[in-house]
Amino acid sequence: MAETMSFAETIARTPSRRAGRRVWRDGAFTDGDRDIAEETPVALVYNASTEAVMMATPADLEDFAVGFSLTEGLIATPADIRRLDIVSGEHGIEARMWLKTEVAEVLSTRRRLRTGPTGCGLCGVESLEEAVRRPPPLTSNRQIAGADVIDAVARLSAAQSLGAQTRATHAAAFWCPESAAFLIREDVGRHNGLDKLAGALARHAIKGHNGVVILSSRVSVEMVQKTVAIGAPILIAVSAPTALAVRVAEAANLTLIAVARSDGFEVFTHSRRLTL
């Protein structure tokens, strides 16, 4: 069995580690180890005030901090963050951000208006209306071929290195079929993976309207909202959407493609962007 590590020792910024385990097969035990995904508390801290604490894989945390800030509407552009430090501690990791003065003032006002504590399911949300917010409709008329959807799913599967290693993570990817642009981020949380992708795109100045977002997970309403925040007009997922996700995607002019497999897929909204 592998040597036991203290919690503080496991929060280094590595996405996985080896863990000892006993395997029961064919009527007998065998000892060994395997790679398992790391899960660490990550605090999103703005001007010394914590906005949210998320359980996340401790990799690509700069992308995570920027992406979370963008998709949750806390900033409008990465330039709104004057400084970003990733600081490891005894119990977790802090993404410490210092915002421009005018942006920090808006966030401070938002905090003062809160009526009570919030749960981590929808961090920073104070009302039912905000939880099911309808983002401004997308204006892109981008189209892709049906074969591109099948190709996208294959590319996502092939690129999930951490998922293949641990069998415990989700992935979010961005792909532009006309170019070699393909970017992927992985995390134990599907929302975190999409936030990391959003941050990576913003930090590399890649415009979302030029490509499609691909998810290894089901499509909940937050995944639709975050995809629209990225600006991607097409969302492809390997699993099914929720009813609310479909309604919000319809209102946001987002093409939602789900249950995507090697032999086909299902289009739930705005199928005009598909050329078959």
Secondary structure, 3 states (H helix, E strand, C coil): CCCCCCCHHHHCCCCEEEEEEEEEECCEEEEEEEEEECCEEEEEEECCEEEEEEEECCCCHHHHHHHHHHHCCCCCCHHHEEEEEEEECCCCEEEEEEECHHHHHHHHHHHHCCCCCCCHHHCCCCCHHHHCCCCCCCCCCCCEEHHHHHHHHHHHHHHCHHHHHHCCCEEEEEECCCCCCEEEEEECCHHHHHHHHHHHHHHCCCCHHHCEEEECCCECHHHHHHHHHHCCCEEEECCCECHHHHHHHHHCCCEEEEEEECCEEEEEECHHHEEC
